[in-house]
Amino acid sequence: MLQRLLPVTLLSAMLSVLTAFSVFAQSFPSQTVRVVVPYAAGGSTDVLARALSRELSTGWGQAVLVENIPGADSTIGASKVANAAPDGHTLLLTIDPTVVGNRFLFKKLPYDPDKNLTPITMLARSGSFVFVHPSVPAKNLRELVEMARAAPGKIAYGSVGRGTPAHLVLETIGKREGVSFIHVPYKGVAPATTAVVSGEVSVSVASPAATGAMVRAGKVRAIAITSPSRTKLFPDVPSTAESGYPYAISWIWFGLFAPGGTSAQLVERINRDATAILKRPEFTAKYISAFSLDLVANSPAEFAEAIRTDVANVAEMVKAAAVRPE
């Protein structure tokens, strides 16, 4: 008799837990929700977080506040969310280095990006422009590679330092194609871009959000975008994949996360409400397209798979660029 009752008891307990999770997800939020942005106020991550938080606050009937916790390449803010209660009232809105690049740059992180953070949705993403000074004769990426082949160690590129898109993309191409570029690090995207505009260096890699206006103005020329296909916002710029370099993929994306251990039902609830906002045409136009980003708004499972793919790709590029964790 006991053996017959045991499965029934276990099933009943499981149903009770699932029902409790479901009721909690439906009643969420029960208090102020904090969205941690691990960067200083004023940047694109902060602007997007505040816009989304305002809309979520209206829909949820609870205050949704953005908390900026910058420092240590986003690890301080990410760590706070990773250690928060998995009840949905503390979320993280960040960009890809927090869960992808940082694992290759630091010997030890204060959080496990795979276990301590639960993907909710990738809001938007973009490849990066490979762009050159207008005087550079190369009209496409293949011609730039051939220029480097003909003049070894003569073509300089600007980056924001080790492990950043410019460094990874151009060093990977260099290793795979047997050519060499001169790496010139700068203290930010703006100085690196300015260096290309002035002709101090010939080439760099940066997001369309940072360089799109200069491309449109003819101050620099975009010869490729580091993605599998072209972006609708710059349809004339070929992708690195179609240019013959399918391994040179470098995404910049914005993602929403919950602490590890957050129930699937609650994650789905937040995903449903957040993606509904992101897909509103007026929101997309003002906060996604305006930053030269492509809307994604995917499911938690799709986001998790995209992260796994990104990590595998960056691992290969880190190896090619000989980046060592510090």
PLY file of the C-alpha trace (Angstrom):
ply
format ascii 1.0
element vertex 326
property float x
property float y
property float z
element edge 325
property int vertex1
property int vertex2
end_header
0.00 0.00 0.00
2.81 2.41 0.93
4.52 1.72 -2.38
1.31 2.59 -4.23
0.75 5.78 -2.26
4.32 7.09 -2.61
4.12 8.04 -6.33
0.75 9.67 -5.76
2.15 11.66 -2.82
5.17 12.78 -4.85
2.98 13.79 -7.78
0.69 15.73 -5.48
3.68 17.54 -3.94
5.06 18.42 -7.37
1.70 19.77 -8.50
1.50 21.88 -5.35
4.92 23.39 -6.02
4.06 24.12 -9.66
0.77 25.69 -8.61
2.60 27.87 -6.08
5.07 29.00 -8.76
2.22 29.76 -11.14
0.32 31.81 -8.55
3.53 33.69 -7.65
4.21 34.47 -11.32
0.69 35.80 -11.74
0.88 37.99 -8.62
4.34 39.35 -9.52
5.49 42.02 -8.82
4.54 42.52 -5.20
7.07 45.29 -4.54
9.47 47.68 -6.27
11.51 46.04 -9.03
15.11 47.14 -9.47
16.84 46.87 -12.84
20.59 46.95 -12.33
22.65 48.51 -15.12
26.34 47.71 -14.46
27.49 50.88 -16.23
27.33 54.61 -15.53
24.18 56.58 -16.28
23.78 58.17 -19.68
25.02 55.42 -21.98
22.91 53.46 -24.44
22.45 50.58 -21.96
21.14 53.02 -19.36
18.83 54.78 -21.82
17.32 51.49 -22.99
16.94 50.22 -19.42
15.12 53.37 -18.32
12.78 53.32 -21.31
11.87 49.67 -20.73
11.53 50.19 -16.97
9.06 53.05 -17.43
6.84 50.88 -19.60
7.08 47.87 -17.29
6.19 50.08 -14.31
3.03 51.20 -16.07
2.06 47.66 -17.02
2.87 46.10 -13.66
1.45 48.82 -11.46
4.65 48.83 -9.41
7.70 51.06 -9.45
10.49 49.72 -11.68
13.67 51.61 -10.92
17.04 51.59 -12.66
20.07 51.29 -10.41
23.44 52.11 -11.97
26.28 50.08 -10.41
29.34 50.66 -12.61
32.84 49.34 -12.12
35.23 46.47 -12.87
33.97 45.94 -16.42
30.36 45.40 -15.25
31.25 42.66 -12.76
30.21 44.60 -9.64
26.64 45.19 -10.81
26.33 41.71 -12.28
27.51 40.19 -9.00
24.79 42.03 -7.08
22.09 40.54 -9.29
23.70 37.10 -9.25
23.45 37.10 -5.45
19.93 38.55 -5.23
16.82 36.59 -4.31
15.43 34.76 -7.37
12.02 36.40 -7.05
12.11 38.68 -10.10
12.38 41.88 -8.09
16.06 42.36 -9.00
16.96 42.17 -12.69
20.03 42.92 -14.78
20.09 44.78 -18.08
23.53 44.62 -19.61
25.54 44.08 -22.79
27.35 40.98 -24.00
30.76 41.32 -22.25
29.12 40.66 -18.86
28.28 37.06 -19.73
30.52 36.40 -22.75
33.76 38.39 -22.93
34.48 38.76 -19.21
34.94 35.02 -18.72
37.96 35.23 -21.05
39.44 38.42 -19.61
39.38 37.61 -15.88
40.94 34.62 -14.15
38.13 34.68 -11.61
34.72 36.35 -11.80
32.60 37.10 -8.71
29.71 35.30 -10.44
29.22 32.34 -12.77
27.65 33.79 -15.94
26.09 30.43 -16.83
24.73 29.46 -13.41
24.13 32.69 -11.50
22.28 34.63 -14.21
19.12 33.45 -15.96
18.52 34.75 -19.52
15.12 36.41 -20.02
15.41 38.01 -23.45
17.92 39.55 -25.80
16.46 42.96 -26.48
18.45 43.93 -29.55
21.78 43.39 -31.23
24.08 44.51 -33.98
27.29 43.50 -35.66
30.19 45.95 -35.67
31.42 47.99 -38.61
34.88 47.36 -39.95
35.55 50.91 -41.13
38.47 52.71 -42.75
39.68 56.22 -43.46
38.32 57.43 -46.84
41.83 57.53 -48.28
42.33 53.80 -47.77
41.99 52.25 -51.24
40.34 49.04 -50.00
36.65 49.09 -50.91
35.86 45.84 -49.12
37.29 43.56 -46.46
38.99 41.22 -48.92
40.88 44.14 -50.46
41.97 45.28 -46.98
43.36 41.81 -46.26
45.24 41.82 -49.55
46.66 45.26 -48.70
47.94 43.81 -45.42
49.40 40.87 -47.27
51.27 43.15 -49.67
52.54 45.40 -46.87
53.15 43.25 -43.76
52.94 45.20 -40.51
52.16 48.48 -42.24
48.41 48.83 -41.66
47.53 50.09 -38.18
44.15 49.65 -36.51
42.70 51.32 -33.44
40.95 49.40 -30.66
39.66 49.97 -27.15
42.13 47.39 -25.83
42.59 43.65 -25.58
39.58 41.45 -26.00
37.48 44.20 -27.61
35.81 43.74 -31.02
38.52 45.51 -33.04
41.28 43.51 -31.38
39.53 40.15 -31.68
38.20 40.60 -35.21
41.36 41.92 -36.85
43.75 39.62 -35.01
41.56 36.64 -35.88
41.46 37.63 -39.54
45.20 38.20 -39.45
45.94 34.77 -38.02
43.50 32.93 -40.25
44.64 34.70 -43.42
48.35 34.85 -42.64
48.62 38.64 -42.56
49.55 41.12 -39.84
48.15 44.42 -38.63
49.61 46.91 -36.13
47.49 47.12 -32.97
47.12 50.63 -31.50
44.97 50.65 -28.32
43.01 53.75 -27.24
41.11 54.62 -24.07
37.65 54.53 -25.61
35.57 54.07 -28.74
35.49 57.81 -29.44
39.30 58.25 -29.45
39.75 55.12 -31.58
37.15 56.33 -34.07
38.65 59.82 -34.13
42.01 58.23 -34.92
40.51 56.70 -38.08
38.78 59.96 -39.04
42.07 61.85 -38.72
44.07 59.18 -40.54
46.19 58.40 -37.49
45.28 54.73 -38.04
43.73 53.17 -41.13
41.01 50.96 -39.72
38.97 50.09 -36.65
35.90 48.11 -35.59
32.97 49.60 -33.67
29.21 49.49 -33.46
26.95 51.29 -35.97
25.55 53.19 -32.98
28.99 54.72 -32.39
30.02 55.21 -36.00
26.86 55.24 -38.13
26.66 59.03 -38.28
30.27 59.26 -39.48
29.65 56.59 -42.10
26.63 58.51 -43.41
28.64 61.75 -43.43
31.48 60.14 -45.38
34.06 60.75 -42.66
34.81 57.01 -42.59
33.86 54.17 -44.93
32.28 50.95 -43.63
33.64 48.00 -45.61
31.94 45.21 -43.64
29.71 44.44 -40.67
30.72 41.58 -38.37
27.60 39.44 -38.72
26.29 36.51 -40.78
24.08 38.80 -42.88
23.59 42.49 -43.63
21.64 44.78 -41.34
18.46 46.38 -42.66
19.64 49.74 -41.32
22.78 49.73 -43.53
21.84 47.42 -46.42
24.78 48.49 -48.59
27.41 47.27 -46.12
28.31 43.59 -46.75
28.63 41.16 -43.87
31.92 39.55 -42.94
30.35 36.17 -43.74
29.44 37.08 -47.31
32.84 38.76 -47.69
34.48 35.38 -47.21
35.25 35.57 -43.47
32.41 33.66 -41.76
34.52 33.19 -38.63
34.79 36.97 -38.05
31.46 37.38 -36.27
31.25 39.85 -33.40
27.88 40.71 -31.88
27.01 43.63 -29.66
23.79 42.85 -27.83
21.64 44.03 -24.94
20.10 41.43 -22.66
17.77 41.16 -19.67
18.61 38.66 -16.92
17.22 37.42 -13.61
19.22 35.82 -10.79
20.03 32.13 -11.19
17.33 29.89 -9.77
14.43 32.11 -10.84
11.45 29.89 -11.73
10.73 29.22 -15.40
7.17 30.48 -14.93
8.35 33.83 -13.59
11.00 34.17 -16.31
8.34 33.50 -18.94
6.07 36.10 -17.36
8.76 38.79 -17.42
9.77 37.77 -20.94
6.19 38.07 -22.19
5.72 41.54 -20.74
9.15 42.87 -21.77
9.03 41.57 -25.36
5.52 42.96 -25.86
6.92 46.41 -25.08
10.00 45.96 -27.26
7.86 44.98 -30.25
5.70 48.09 -30.12
6.56 50.02 -33.31
6.99 53.33 -31.53
9.29 51.79 -28.89
11.34 49.94 -31.53
11.75 53.10 -33.59
12.76 55.32 -30.66
14.97 53.01 -28.61
16.14 50.22 -30.93
16.39 51.47 -34.52
17.50 54.93 -33.37
20.59 53.30 -31.85
21.31 51.41 -35.09
20.25 48.13 -33.49
18.14 45.28 -34.83
15.21 44.17 -32.67
15.50 40.61 -31.30
13.04 40.17 -28.38
13.50 36.39 -28.30
12.49 33.67 -25.84
14.58 32.64 -22.81
15.58 29.40 -24.55
16.57 31.22 -27.74
18.56 33.76 -25.75
20.39 31.02 -23.84
21.29 29.28 -27.11
22.51 32.56 -28.63
24.80 33.06 -25.62
26.24 29.55 -25.99
26.95 30.18 -29.67
28.50 33.55 -28.89
30.76 32.07 -26.19
32.01 29.36 -28.56
32.73 31.92 -31.28
34.50 34.36 -28.96
36.57 31.51 -27.50
38.04 30.87 -30.94
38.73 34.56 -31.50
40.33 34.95 -28.07
42.63 32.04 -28.91
43.57 33.60 -32.25
44.26 36.97 -30.61
46.32 35.30 -27.85
44.28 37.01 -25.11
45.17 35.77 -21.62
42.95 36.30 -18.56
44.29 38.62 -15.88
0 1
1 2
2 3
3 4
4 5
5 6
6 7
7 8
8 9
9 10
10 11
11 12
12 13
13 14
14 15
15 16
16 17
17 18
18 19
19 20
20 21
21 22
22 23
23 24
24 25
25 26
26 27
27 28
28 29
29 30
30 31
31 32
32 33
33 34
34 35
35 36
36 37
37 38
38 39
39 40
40 41
41 42
42 43
43 44
44 45
45 46
46 47
47 48
48 49
49 50
50 51
51 52
52 53
53 54
54 55
55 56
56 57
57 58
58 59
59 60
60 61
61 62
62 63
63 64
64 65
65 66
66 67
67 68
68 69
69 70
70 71
71 72
72 73
73 74
74 75
75 76
76 77
77 78
78 79
79 80
80 81
81 82
82 83
83 84
84 85
85 86
86 87
87 88
88 89
89 90
90 91
91 92
92 93
93 94
94 95
95 96
96 97
97 98
98 99
99 100
100 101
101 102
102 103
103 104
104 105
105 106
106 107
107 108
108 109
109 110
110 111
111 112
112 113
113 114
114 115
115 116
116 117
117 118
118 119
119 120
120 121
121 122
122 123
123 124
124 125
125 126
126 127
127 128
128 129
129 130
130 131
131 132
132 133
133 134
134 135
135 136
136 137
137 138
138 139
139 140
140 141
141 142
142 143
143 144
144 145
145 146
146 147
147 148
148 149
149 150
150 151
151 152
152 153
153 154
154 155
155 156
156 157
157 158
158 159
159 160
160 161
161 162
162 163
163 164
164 165
165 166
166 167
167 168
168 169
169 170
170 171
171 172
172 173
173 174
174 175
175 176
176 177
177 178
178 179
179 180
180 181
181 182
182 183
183 184
184 185
185 186
186 187
187 188
188 189
189 190
190 191
191 192
192 193
193 194
194 195
195 196
196 197
197 198
198 199
199 200
200 201
201 202
202 203
203 204
204 205
205 206
206 207
207 208
208 209
209 210
210 211
211 212
212 213
213 214
214 215
215 216
216 217
217 218
218 219
219 220
220 221
221 222
222 223
223 224
224 225
225 226
226 227
227 228
228 229
229 230
230 231
231 232
232 233
233 234
234 235
235 236
236 237
237 238
238 239
239 240
240 241
241 242
242 243
243 244
244 245
245 246
246 247
247 248
248 249
249 250
250 251
251 252
252 253
253 254
254 255
255 256
256 257
257 258
258 259
259 260
260 261
261 262
262 263
263 264
264 265
265 266
266 267
267 268
268 269
269 270
270 271
271 272
272 273
273 274
274 275
275 276
276 277
277 278
278 279
279 280
280 281
281 282
282 283
283 284
284 285
285 286
286 287
287 288
288 289
289 290
290 291
291 292
292 293
293 294
294 295
295 296
296 297
297 298
298 299
299 300
300 301
301 302
302 303
303 304
304 305
305 306
306 307
307 308
308 309
309 310
310 311
311 312
312 313
313 314
314 315
315 316
316 317
317 318
318 319
319 320
320 321
321 322
322 323
323 324
324 325
